[in-house]
């Protein structure tokens, strides 16, 4: 197995890791109720997806 001849500097190590970072998730607004949700997901508030009812939600009394 190969071994490095010299220590990798902090700058060189960090340059390699520049693309590794957290990204902000894309958020959409529901066309039915106006709540925010992740793209390509059913709205957690009303259960609609692309203007059609996808999941029946229970009404809280």
Phi, psi and omega in degrees: 000138183284147178237146179290142179282329182228158177291136176284127183290161179297323180295314181295319178297315182290328176297325179290331185263012185296329182276354179269099180203162180284140178250149178284127180292145178282131185242136178246162175254140181290133180285342182272308186247346178088003179284158178269144179207166178288150177300148177059031177229154176289142179295126181288341182279310187246344178086013180266150175219121182055040176081003179239147179290122182252324183226129176286127178256143178281142178273124180273131181262000000 
